[in-house]
Amino acid sequence: GQWYLRSVREAVVSTQSTGEGSLIHSKFGHSNQSLLNLMLTGAAVPNVFDGARDLGGIELAGIKEQSEVGYLTLLEALRFCQVGENLKCPKFPIWVLGSESHTTLLFSTDTAVSARSPLQNAKAAFDQFDVEGNGFIPTTDLPKVLEHLQMVTDDDYISFMRDRLDPDSSGIILFPAFLEEFFPGVNQDMQERQFPLFHYNGLAQSNIEGRVELRGGVATVYVEYNSLMDAGTAPNSILRVLRTKWPTIEIQWESGAPSID
């Protein structure tokens, strides 16, 4: 009881300090991000990126570690936020899906689906220091990224790698160059794969003929990406959300794409 009350107080304080409004949306009835993060991770933080970020001397709190249940949101497909790998790749293949007005549930019976790939580990570490999502980090942050990945960080090696990754002395390291240097061939190791997905929406009006039921389908994640797979132009909202985690995913639902609203 004490922990619960303290955590709720933290959610209230987080809400008040970030201008999120109330804990529960007055119109749609769903929780705000701080309360949702509290339920998913045990920490009432208002952001969904990994770790903490410094914004002009102000520290913004995000998700500190890999969650047990994940979170994906339509707001990322709309480019309003960027969900970190700690929520995208939870310990269990279960995700809360956020739309603009509702939350639903997605899960798989294939436990390997939520496992992090070497590429995802690399991106998660890099993104912690790529605060604005520009695809590069300052060269001064290279030792921190390598330390996060439990790689060599001695001074001579760092100096050598800075020169190698930033030959023009521009002061930045691009993610593709970082990936090619420390994870060569990682994209070539990817293989097409399939796995089952199940979706649950508890609102009767969002289900076929008002029958609330579990909807299943088979997902295929392709190796090759093409412009038709862009999350912003996917033919339905659930696919737009899922492509924020799996950019090349296609799904064959048993009875049409379910609604996330």
C-alpha positions in Angstrom: 0.0 0.0 0.0 2.8 2.5 0.9 4.6 1.8 -2.4 1.4 2.2 -4.4 0.5 5.5 -2.8 4.0 6.8 -3.2 4.0 5.8 -6.9 0.7 7.5 -7.5 2.0 10.6 -5.9 5.0 10.5 -8.2 2.6 10.2 -11.2 0.7 13.2 -10.0 3.9 15.3 -9.5 5.1 14.2 -12.9 1.8 15.2 -14.5 1.8 18.6 -12.8 5.5 19.3 -13.7 5.1 18.4 -17.4 1.7 20.0 -18.1 0.1 16.7 -19.0 -3.2 17.7 -17.5 -5.0 15.1 -15.3 -4.0 11.4 -14.7 -7.1 10.3 -16.6 -8.3 11.8 -19.8 -11.7 13.5 -19.1 -13.1 12.7 -22.6 -11.7 9.3 -23.5 -11.1 7.8 -20.1 -7.5 6.5 -20.7 -4.5 7.3 -18.5 -1.9 9.8 -19.3 1.7 8.8 -20.1 3.0 9.1 -16.6 0.4 6.8 -15.1 0.7 4.3 -18.0 4.5 4.2 -17.5 3.9 3.6 -13.8 1.8 0.6 -14.6 4.3 -0.7 -17.2 7.6 0.0 -15.6 6.9 1.0 -11.9 8.2 4.5 -12.6 5.9 7.5 -13.1 7.9 9.2 -15.8 6.3 11.3 -18.6 8.5 10.2 -21.5 8.9 7.0 -23.6 12.5 7.3 -24.8 15.3 5.3 -23.2 17.2 6.6 -20.1 17.5 10.3 -19.4 18.2 13.2 -21.8 19.6 16.6 -21.1 17.7 19.5 -22.7 19.5 22.8 -22.0 20.5 21.8 -18.5 17.1 20.2 -17.7 17.1 16.5 -17.3 14.2 14.7 -18.9 13.4 11.3 -17.4 12.7 8.3 -19.6 12.5 4.6 -19.3 15.6 3.4 -17.4 15.5 -0.3 -18.2 13.9 -3.0 -20.3 10.2 -3.3 -19.3 8.3 -6.6 -18.9 5.4 -5.4 -21.0 6.0 -3.0 -23.9 4.4 0.0 -25.5 3.9 1.2 -29.1 2.0 4.2 -30.1 0.4 5.8 -33.2 2.0 9.1 -32.0 5.4 7.8 -33.1 4.1 7.1 -36.6 2.8 10.6 -36.6 6.3 11.8 -35.5 5.2 13.3 -32.2 7.5 11.1 -30.1 10.1 8.3 -30.3 9.5 5.2 -28.2 12.8 3.7 -27.0 14.0 0.1 -27.2 13.2 -0.5 -23.5 9.5 -0.3 -24.3 9.7 -1.6 -27.9 11.6 -4.8 -26.9 10.1 -5.9 -23.6 11.0 -9.1 -21.7 7.7 -10.7 -22.8 6.1 -10.3 -26.2 3.2 -8.2 -24.9 2.6 -4.6 -25.9 0.0 -1.9 -25.0 -0.9 -0.1 -28.2 -1.7 3.6 -28.0 -4.0 5.4 -30.4 -5.0 9.0 -30.2 -8.0 8.1 -28.0 -7.6 4.6 -26.6 -5.2 1.8 -25.6 -5.5 -1.8 -26.7 -3.4 -5.0 -26.3 -1.1 -6.9 -28.6 0.8 -10.1 -27.9 2.5 -13.1 -29.5 3.0 -16.7 -28.5 6.5 -16.6 -30.0 8.8 -15.5 -27.2 11.6 -14.7 -29.6 9.6 -11.8 -31.1 10.5 -9.5 -28.2 14.2 -10.3 -28.1 16.6 -7.6 -29.0 18.8 -8.0 -32.1 22.4 -6.7 -32.2 21.1 -3.9 -34.4 18.4 -2.9 -31.8 21.1 -3.0 -29.0 23.3 -0.7 -31.0 20.5 1.7 -31.8 19.3 1.8 -28.2 22.8 2.7 -27.0 23.3 5.3 -29.8 19.9 6.9 -29.3 20.5 7.6 -25.6 23.1 10.3 -26.8 21.3 11.2 -30.0 18.9 13.4 -28.1 17.1 15.0 -31.0 17.0 11.9 -33.2 19.2 13.4 -35.9 21.1 10.2 -36.6 24.5 11.4 -35.2 26.2 11.9 -31.8 29.0 14.2 -30.7 32.4 12.5 -30.9 32.8 13.2 -27.2 30.0 10.8 -26.4 31.6 7.8 -28.2 33.1 6.4 -24.9 29.7 6.6 -23.2 28.0 4.7 -26.0 30.7 2.0 -26.1 30.6 1.7 -22.3 26.8 1.2 -22.6 27.5 -1.7 -25.0 30.2 -3.1 -22.7 32.9 -2.6 -25.4 36.5 -1.4 -25.1 36.8 2.2 -23.8 40.5 2.8 -23.1 41.9 6.2 -24.1 44.1 5.1 -27.0 41.3 3.1 -28.6 38.8 5.9 -28.3 41.2 8.4 -29.8 41.8 6.0 -32.8 38.1 5.3 -33.3 37.2 9.0 -33.2 39.7 9.7 -36.0 38.4 6.8 -37.9 34.7 7.6 -37.6 35.1 11.4 -37.9 37.9 11.8 -40.5 36.8 15.4 -41.3 37.0 16.5 -37.7 33.4 17.7 -37.9 32.8 16.7 -34.3 30.0 14.2 -35.0 29.7 10.5 -35.6 26.9 9.3 -38.0 24.9 6.2 -37.0 25.6 4.3 -40.3 29.3 4.7 -39.9 29.1 3.6 -36.2 27.0 0.6 -37.2 29.4 -0.4 -40.0 32.4 -0.1 -37.8 31.2 -1.9 -34.7 28.5 -4.2 -36.1 29.6 -5.0 -39.7 27.2 -7.1 -41.7 24.5 -6.9 -39.1 21.9 -6.1 -41.8 23.0 -9.0 -43.9 22.4 -11.4 -41.0 18.7 -10.6 -41.0 16.2 -13.2 -42.3 12.6 -13.1 -43.2 10.5 -14.5 -40.4 6.9 -15.2 -39.5 5.1 -15.2 -36.1 1.6 -15.2 -34.8 0.1 -11.9 -33.4 -3.1 -11.4 -31.4 -5.0 -8.2 -30.7 -7.6 -7.3 -28.1 -9.8 -4.2 -28.1 -12.2 -4.0 -25.2 -14.6 -1.5 -26.8 -17.6 -3.2 -28.3 -18.1 -0.4 -30.9 -14.6 -1.0 -32.2 -15.2 -4.7 -32.9 -17.1 -6.4 -35.8 -20.8 -6.4 -35.1 -20.0 -5.2 -31.5 -18.6 -8.6 -30.5 -15.6 -8.1 -28.2 -13.2 -10.9 -29.1 -9.5 -11.8 -29.6 -8.3 -11.2 -33.2 -5.5 -13.3 -34.6 -3.2 -13.0 -37.6 0.2 -14.1 -39.0 2.9 -11.4 -39.3 5.7 -11.5 -41.8 8.8 -9.3 -41.3 10.6 -9.0 -44.6 14.3 -8.3 -45.1 13.9 -5.8 -47.9 12.3 -2.4 -47.2 10.4 -0.4 -49.8 8.7 3.0 -49.7 5.3 1.4 -49.5 6.2 0.2 -46.1 6.5 3.6 -44.6 4.7 3.8 -41.2 3.1 7.1 -42.2 1.4 5.7 -45.3 0.3 2.2 -44.0 -3.3 1.3 -45.0 -4.6 1.1 -41.4 -3.7 2.4 -38.0 -2.6 -0.8 -36.4 -0.1 -1.4 -39.2 1.2 2.2 -38.8 1.8 1.5 -35.1 3.5 -1.9 -35.6 5.9 -0.5 -38.3 7.4 1.8 -35.7 8.9 -1.4 -34.3 9.1 -3.6 -37.4 9.5 -1.3 -40.4 9.0 -4.1 -42.9 6.1 -5.9 -41.3 3.0 -7.1 -43.1 0.1 -8.9 -41.4 -2.5 -11.3 -42.7 -5.4 -11.0 -40.2 -8.0 -13.7 -40.0 -10.9 -11.3 -40.4 -9.6 -8.0 -41.5 -7.3 -5.5 -39.6 -8.6 -4.8 -36.1 -9.2 -1.3 -34.8 -7.0 0.4 -32.2 -9.5 3.1 -31.6 
